[in-house]
Amino acid sequence: MLPKVRAPETRRMITLEVRGNTKPTPNFSTVTLGGAELEHLKPMGFDQTVRLFFPREGQDRLRMPTLSNEAWMAELLLLPKSRRPWVRNYTIRQARPELGEVDIEFALHGDTPASTWARHARPGDPAGIFDMGVSYLPPPHAERQLLVGDESAVPAILAILEHAPASLAADVVLEVPTTADVRPHLTAPEGARVHWVPRDDANTPPGRLALEAAKALPPPPPGRSYTWVAGESALATGLRRHLVRAGGVPKPDVAFQGYWRHGRPSPG
Ligand SMILES: Cc1cc2nc3c(=O)[nH]c(=O)nc-3n(C[C@H](O)[C@H](O)[C@H](O)COP(=O)(O)OP(=O)(O)OC[C@H]3O[C@@H](n4cnc5c(N)ncnc54)[C@H](O)[C@@H]3O)c2cc1C
């Protein structure tokens, strides 16, 4: 499930520190990271993704990989766990280069490494990032778009909407844990029809309602559309299968990413 991405031309490991931690809604935390090394990040907007490094419990400092090429993960895995940081994938929700700051928005979902870190992150805590680029790449023939995500992809889709041209015509499906997680005020082009899908039920697996809601929409016009879907793996693969098989949408016009998988921790 490798998405096509626009990777940064140059990149390096960047060490930052937490500058703030707020809760936009009950099941999300927005952690602001800042520092002088942010001058080495080129903000690309849209769904710009980073590898986020943060210390494990009990570690007194963050040890970032020294390599900035593909070998960094091997370098990391060679470290004993006592010195190895956690690493997870996150989206830059907002960048403020003039202040040397970026925001990362965490969907909180249990006592996992990233959720626990995000709940407790305090100003001065260390964290690192490594730029992975952008996967939202609508082709010129896309007259209409379909953007779909569960809560893990809400930050990416909100950032995509903020950077989209005023001419965007799109259906947008955003699944969130509860009604209180719906954001009534969005920055989005007028032609974006946003459908919030709150689960409000701990027994419904994330991604299922977004898949149902997206399938119930009028199908995007084959050959003249672009779909970007991310979230739990079954949402991403399920919607792509549906659009291609039932809607006749050409496979390259669907960008799909399994951001996470039920019962499977992220490697690293
Ligand atoms: C390109 C990309 C960009 C991403 N951007 C964001 C982002 O901006 N914000 C964001 O919140 N997430 C984002 N994610 C998803 C995030 O990387 C995963 O959810 C990650 O697994 C979280 O790490 P963890 O330590 O919390 O859980 P892990 O240790 O990886 O997993 C522990 C358990 O939690 C479950 N789990 C993992 N994620 C979720 C979830 N969201 N809901 C419910 N259960 C879960 C796993 O199935 C596993 O059973 C992105 C993923 C990718 C690939």
PDBQT file of the ligand as one rigid body, heavy atoms in Angstrom, charges set to zero:
ROOT
HETATM    1  C1  LIG A 301       1.326   9.153   6.757  1.00  0.00    +0.000 C 
HETATM    2  C2  LIG A 301       0.616   9.066   8.111  1.00  0.00    +0.000 A 
HETATM    3  C3  LIG A 301       0.183  10.233   8.743  1.00  0.00    +0.000 A 
HETATM    4  C4  LIG A 301      -0.493  10.155   9.983  1.00  0.00    +0.000 A 
HETATM    5  N1  LIG A 301      -0.906  11.313  10.600  1.00  0.00    +0.000 NA
HETATM    6  C5  LIG A 301      -1.572  11.245  11.787  1.00  0.00    +0.000 A 
HETATM    7  C6  LIG A 301      -1.985  12.434  12.471  1.00  0.00    +0.000 A 
HETATM    8  O1  LIG A 301      -1.704  13.577  12.053  1.00  0.00    +0.000 OA
HETATM    9  N2  LIG A 301      -2.680  12.297  13.641  1.00  0.00    +0.000 N 
HETATM   10  C7  LIG A 301      -2.966  11.061  14.162  1.00  0.00    +0.000 A 
HETATM   11  O2  LIG A 301      -3.591  10.997  15.230  1.00  0.00    +0.000 OA
HETATM   12  N3  LIG A 301      -2.540   9.925  13.564  1.00  0.00    +0.000 NA
HETATM   13  C8  LIG A 301      -1.848   9.991  12.403  1.00  0.00    +0.000 A 
HETATM   14  N4  LIG A 301      -1.404   8.843  11.796  1.00  0.00    +0.000 N 
HETATM   15  C9  LIG A 301      -1.722   7.557  12.435  1.00  0.00    +0.000 C 
HETATM   16  C10 LIG A 301      -0.708   7.200  13.536  1.00  0.00    +0.000 C 
HETATM   17  O3  LIG A 301       0.598   7.133  12.994  1.00  0.00    +0.000 OA
HETATM   18  C11 LIG A 301      -1.101   5.824  14.100  1.00  0.00    +0.000 C 
HETATM   19  O4  LIG A 301      -2.380   5.898  14.674  1.00  0.00    +0.000 OA
HETATM   20  C12 LIG A 301      -0.084   5.295  15.103  1.00  0.00    +0.000 C 
HETATM   21  O5  LIG A 301      -0.231   3.905  15.157  1.00  0.00    +0.000 OA
HETATM   22  C13 LIG A 301      -0.267   5.876  16.505  1.00  0.00    +0.000 C 
HETATM   23  O6  LIG A 301       0.739   5.346  17.345  1.00  0.00    +0.000 OA
HETATM   24  P1  LIG A 301       0.429   4.841  18.822  1.00  0.00    +0.000 P 
HETATM   25  O7  LIG A 301       1.739   4.797  19.527  1.00  0.00    +0.000 OA
HETATM   26  O8  LIG A 301      -0.664   5.670  19.394  1.00  0.00    +0.000 OA
HETATM   27  O9  LIG A 301      -0.180   3.380  18.626  1.00  0.00    +0.000 OA
HETATM   28  P2  LIG A 301       0.611   2.042  18.184  1.00  0.00    +0.000 P 
HETATM   29  O10 LIG A 301       1.637   1.683  19.194  1.00  0.00    +0.000 OA
HETATM   30  O11 LIG A 301       1.084   2.201  16.764  1.00  0.00    +0.000 OA
HETATM   31  O12 LIG A 301      -0.563   0.971  18.208  1.00  0.00    +0.000 OA
HETATM   32  C14 LIG A 301      -1.045   0.442  19.431  1.00  0.00    +0.000 C 
HETATM   33  C15 LIG A 301      -2.482  -0.046  19.256  1.00  0.00    +0.000 C 
HETATM   34  O13 LIG A 301      -3.309   1.078  18.981  1.00  0.00    +0.000 OA
HETATM   35  C16 LIG A 301      -4.069   0.862  17.789  1.00  0.00    +0.000 C 
HETATM   36  N5  LIG A 301      -4.198   2.160  17.105  1.00  0.00    +0.000 N 
HETATM   37  C17 LIG A 301      -3.238   2.860  16.445  1.00  0.00    +0.000 A 
HETATM   38  N6  LIG A 301      -3.731   4.013  15.984  1.00  0.00    +0.000 NA
HETATM   39  C18 LIG A 301      -5.034   4.052  16.358  1.00  0.00    +0.000 A 
HETATM   40  C19 LIG A 301      -6.084   5.007  16.190  1.00  0.00    +0.000 A 
HETATM   41  N7  LIG A 301      -5.905   6.180  15.544  1.00  0.00    +0.000 N 
HETATM   42  N8  LIG A 301      -7.297   4.721  16.732  1.00  0.00    +0.000 NA
HETATM   43  C20 LIG A 301      -7.520   3.567  17.409  1.00  0.00    +0.000 A 
HETATM   44  N9  LIG A 301      -6.565   2.616  17.597  1.00  0.00    +0.000 NA
HETATM   45  C21 LIG A 301      -5.334   2.873  17.085  1.00  0.00    +0.000 A 
HETATM   46  C22 LIG A 301      -3.260  -0.170  16.978  1.00  0.00    +0.000 C 
HETATM   47  O14 LIG A 301      -4.106  -0.925  16.143  1.00  0.00    +0.000 OA
HETATM   48  C23 LIG A 301      -2.642  -1.008  18.068  1.00  0.00    +0.000 C 
HETATM   49  O15 LIG A 301      -3.524  -2.019  18.477  1.00  0.00    +0.000 OA
HETATM   50  C24 LIG A 301      -0.721   8.901  10.574  1.00  0.00    +0.000 A 
HETATM   51  C25 LIG A 301      -0.231   7.735   9.948  1.00  0.00    +0.000 A 
HETATM   52  C26 LIG A 301       0.416   7.821   8.725  1.00  0.00    +0.000 A 
HETATM   53  C27 LIG A 301       0.930   6.542   8.066  1.00  0.00    +0.000 C 
ENDROOT
TORSDOF 0
